Amino acid sequence: MNAPLTPADALRAALSELLDGLPPSQAARAVDRLIANYRGRTPTDAPVLRDRSDVAAYAAYRMPATFEAVRSALAALAAALPADWSPASHTDIGGGTGAATWAVGATWPEPRPVTVLDWAEPALDLGRELAAGLGVLDGASWQRARIGEALEVERTALVTISYVLGELADDDRRSVVESAAQAATDAVVVVEPGTPDGYARIIEARDQLLAAGLRIAAPCPHSAACPIEPGTDWCHFSARVSRSSLHRRVKGGSLPYEDEKFSYVAAVRPDAVPAPSRITRKPQIRKGQVLLDLCTAEDGLRRETVTKRHGPLYKAARDAEWGDPWPPHD
Ligand SMILES: C[S@@+](CC[C@H](N)C(=O)[O-])C[C@H]1O[C@@H](n2cnc3c(N)ncnc32)[C@H](O)[C@@H]1O
């Protein structure tokens, strides 16, 4: 008997099936249009994802990457919460084709009520179609909703907002985070591109979530102010996305993977134990030593040099990756 597909494989299979019917040149044209639409874009009154080929292009071009970024953020959230915690329900705002719902299903596989809110009907339709094969998303409700002051979000354990804030006008951006904070009984996870602007939006959301009474579970080791001096750097991480041959065809390039850079914040109401510190850059491995750039609970940003003299910690440092907690759990 074949082993059941992991959600990442199931997503890839669903995307591949979806694009089988779309000639590569048409898929490539839709991707070009999508990139042109997103480049230099300011928030508009109408959805960018207007029709089936727009959303098919989005799904093929971006969904594997946003899925992996959200999955990394959720892994950090899960590590900060008790091992038996899982969200009893989930609402994904600006959920589009549902990447974050797949990531939640991959992190906590038990079934739960899932609601996806988005103003682009074709994205919701495709999301529903892609999810048809994934048990954990059976019964998910794909609802048309416009982000703004009138947005109503019912109480739910977990709210995700991934790669959405950058598409919103200032007022809507603030109001959607406010709505998420009010609706979430347990956790809010916000993910943005790992750029200086994406990070700035994450810091704004982080401040709002703290003001609403939540605490930070990840990536920060504390709920105090971010130690990065504005304008000097930006906190971001990297998620490896393996590319199927179909993905390579649509996106071009020959590497079997790409690294998606993202910024995120996960804030919670229940007690969480954030990492004591987090590795904020790719560790530098030198002869006999590893240099770790850390964000720490007590001293803000600092560099730690781990040498052979540190024994088992040295081996752990050689295996450590950007974004991991430090020191590692056990
Ligand atoms: C870049 S996509 C991200 C989709 C998905 N969350 C992901 O991570 O792949 C942005 C999504 O936000 C939705 N969106 C943008 N502005 C919106 C608004 N004012 N109201 C509702 N949805 C909106 C878009 O339709 C789109 O599906």
The ligand as an ORCA input file, in Angstrom:
! r2SCAN-3c Opt
* xyz 0 1
  C      -0.624     37.797     -2.253
  S      -2.204     37.062     -2.037
  C      -1.941     36.012     -0.609
  C      -2.846     34.844     -0.594
  C      -2.605     33.834      0.531
  N      -2.876     34.410      1.831
  C      -1.195     33.277      0.466
  O      -0.457     33.413      1.452
  O      -0.821     32.675     -0.552
  C      -3.157     38.382     -1.332
  C      -4.606     37.990     -1.143
  O      -5.261     39.058     -0.421
  C      -6.525     39.271     -1.026
  N      -6.931     40.663     -0.754
  C      -6.241     41.795     -1.067
  N      -6.931     42.887     -0.692
  C      -8.092     42.439     -0.138
  C      -9.212     43.080      0.425
  N      -9.291     44.409      0.492
  N     -10.221     42.297      0.897
  C     -10.148     40.949      0.835
  N      -9.098     40.285      0.306
  C      -8.086     41.018     -0.178
  C      -6.272     39.010     -2.499
  O      -7.478     38.760     -3.224
  C      -5.339     37.816     -2.448
  O      -6.030     36.593     -2.464
*
